[in-house]
Amino acid sequence: ILIDLNAASSTGKSVLQATNFDYVRLELSRMGLHVHLTTNRSVDRGGRRDSSKKVLVLEAGRSGVNDSLVTVPQHSFSFIGTDIDWLYNTAPQTHAANQTVNLSSGKASSVKASARARANVPKPDSRRDSAVNGLVWVRGPKEEYDAIEALGNAGWNWNRFYAAMEKAEALNPPSQDLVDQFGFVINPSSLGSAGPVDVSFPNFLPLQHQKFINASVQLGHTFNPDPYGGNNRGVFYSLSSQTKMAVRETSEFAYLDPVLSRSNLVVMYNGALVTKLNVTTIRATANDTQATDSTTVVTASASGVQVSFPDGSLQFAKVKPSTGEVILSAGTVRTPQLLELSGIGDKNILAPLGIDVKVNLPGVGANYEDHTITILTYLLKEPYLSFDALQYDPVLLAQQEELYKQGKGWLTFANSVLNMAPVDKILNSSEIATAKILLQTKPPTIQQDIYQGIRDRVFDVPQVEYLLFNSFSGGPVKLPNRSYVSMAVTHLHPLSRGSIHICSTSINDHPVINPNLLEAEWDRWFLAKATAYARKFFQTPAFQEIFEEEVFPTVADVSTDAEWEQFVKDNINAGYHSVGTASLLPRSKNGVVDTDLKVYGTKNIRVADLSIMPVLLSAHTQPAAYAIGEIAAGLIRGA
Ligand SMILES: Cc1cc2nc3c(=O)[nH]c(=O)nc-3n(C[C@H](O)[C@H](O)[C@H](O)COP(=O)(O)OP(=O)(O)OC[C@H]3O[C@@H](n4cnc5c(N)ncnc54)[C@H](O)[C@@H]3O)c2cc1C
């Protein structure tokens, strides 16, 4: 049953009153959605579906189906500032000029879109998706997944993640035409072919992105024809989470659509805002191994969740006594918020707010990590064009909109071509010596073994990603009727760690989001070096052919080490790759969930989203989110 709460609040209320659910899943949208749906779907595949299990999925966001800004690959990021953006900002960043940094996050579902797709509305007009990310589909190197296991998480290694990512994805190999036009190369045997999530190359690659491969090779970077099999070092063509016809792929379409007709599934969206879990507790007994002091509560269980409906009423969704489960997939910002509001978290944060501490779990909201990004802007020579031309040339825009209806042209493109660079490609020998010294200092906020792992892998795995945005990103002057391109420089393994904690007892107050960007000296120094290096791409013959000049920052403004460090502090961006606030780690290491994704000290509460990742990868995060969903589905089924 599919219930749009804005339209059918009373139906939603009657369903909640009448049902005890086996699984209540918070939230529907995007990555988080598919755990239960995968549960259903996978069980189907194995012929063991248990349709007696009642599943409730709750999502606060609305459908983005009628909003082409969220459905067309080229429009990714356009959701920022709209009603499908949670509108997060960080707290002032002490080590980054005290600025607050944008941390937009999607608040949308696309169940209507899925319904439309089921009705066979042809692509791409079905506009079926509401996801908002940049569509980049890439995985990290094998060692980084194995390092998650080495932190004390038995079984959470490359083999498991790789199998789960392959299970989720279905590669559409590029047509011969695309190979001939743009040079796309891929090794199909490193990718899944039968999963629900379509991954494809865009049907268009801007000239500057083609040249980026050449510029990288001219600088001594290696071209990697097979970045999906456990080694992503070098420059390569990256895939997008989109269909062959250039419609963005999402978890809703991939996982929800095939099971929407099931009578055991209820999906409430467009205003199903979960406010807290109702948690009851049983006190520790003397022989309980988890008890750390006489007041420790060791077994907490959720009887259900409270849901605020669009009409302002508070409803209760019940799980079956003794067997029902609640699965949190509210993302890295909201999952710790919901746990804390429900009394699961650090007692030193909860008690002053008057929250009854059900499980004292200091790891909730801690270990927060994000990639950090700087962006440089360059002017293209005439007559070369970027997406900026779509704004100043209405004829071109109209042509491209027409082409998109056939799944062709500029609008099919969000991104492709990444350069995942190891340290020794961008630092000289004296800088490497400095790097080794800086890495000896452990910043205060990172855990010892996470720090050690990152430090020990620094020279083995990529440390910086270079990626082109096909438009102007910033700078003092934007010339009319001219096209720009930007270079995003991402530090892949920062050492700074922050936190996300509630500051009130209301779900409506955003938690305090403090990534603590650039706290570590290593992070400031390395990102400055990596950003300065980005200029070298533009000095290669391949780029000099098409680029006129650097507009932000100019050589006159920023050239010395000190100037680059200041540039980084003044212009830092978060990577939109937040992880870690409900970390998969042993409880003794400040973990929040165990290897079954169960929240420590609880009987029937799991987390299945990116908040469980204890450390970031040399990769964008959505494939890991899908993998976590696939793995969680297996755990829930006991498979
Ligand atoms: C602008 C942007 C660009 C990105 N680009 C890329 C990219 O190109 N490639 C890539 O791999 N990754 C990218 N990412 C990252 C990737 O999209 C995220 O890491 C991923 O979506 C996280 O998945 P999640 O399931 O943990 O959380 P989310 O996808 O954030 O899902 C959480 C859901 O829970 C809902 N929710 C939250 N609180 C409540 C509540 N109280 N009640 C009900 N519902 C609630 C939210 O509305 C949301 O739908 C990008 C992210 C952003 C924001």
The ligand as a Gaussian input file, in Angstrom:
#p B3LYP/6-31G(d) Opt

LIG

0 1
 C       24.608000      17.015000      -3.312000
 C       25.105000      15.609000      -3.178000
 C       25.850000      15.030000      -4.202000
 C       26.317000      13.729000      -4.082000
 N       26.952000      13.134000      -5.140000
 C       27.271000      11.816000      -5.082000
 C       27.782000      11.137000      -6.214000
 O       27.927000      11.709000      -7.293000
 N       28.094000       9.820000      -6.094000
 C       27.934000       9.143000      -4.913000
 O       28.294000       7.969000      -4.858000
 N       27.431000       9.758000      -3.831000
 C       27.071000      11.073000      -3.889000
 N       26.514000      11.690000      -2.811000
 C       26.422000      10.954000      -1.559000
 C       25.277000       9.936000      -1.488000
 O       24.130000      10.391000      -2.162000
 C       24.983000       9.709000      -0.002000
 O       26.156000       9.261000       0.630000
 C       23.871000       8.679000       0.190000
 O       22.670000       9.140000      -0.365000
 C       23.659000       8.420000       1.664000
 O       22.652000       7.457000       1.777000
 P       21.891000       7.214000       3.139000
 O       20.922000       6.132000       2.903000
 O       22.909000       7.051000       4.216000
 O       21.131000       8.575000       3.480000
 P       20.126000       9.457000       2.598000
 O       20.286000       9.143000       1.161000
 O       20.344000      10.864000       3.056000
 O       18.680000       8.963000       3.032000
 C       18.093000       9.322000       4.257000
 C       16.606000       9.496000       4.037000
 O       15.966000       9.577000       5.302000
 C       14.956000      10.571000       5.247000
 N       14.748000      11.055000       6.629000
 C       15.682000      11.640000       7.423000
 N       15.160000      11.883000       8.641000
 C       13.887000      11.433000       8.628000
 C       12.850000      11.394000       9.613000
 N       13.026000      11.856000      10.869000
 N       11.651000      10.847000       9.274000
 C       11.448000      10.352000       8.008000
 N       12.403000      10.386000       7.037000
 C       13.611000      10.914000       7.341000
 C       15.531000      11.632000       4.326000
 O       14.515000      12.436000       3.762000
 C       16.255000      10.781000       3.298000
 O       15.402000      10.483000       2.228000
 C       26.042000      12.999000      -2.894000
 C       25.289000      13.581000      -1.864000
 C       24.804000      14.868000      -2.005000
 C       23.979000      15.466000      -0.890000

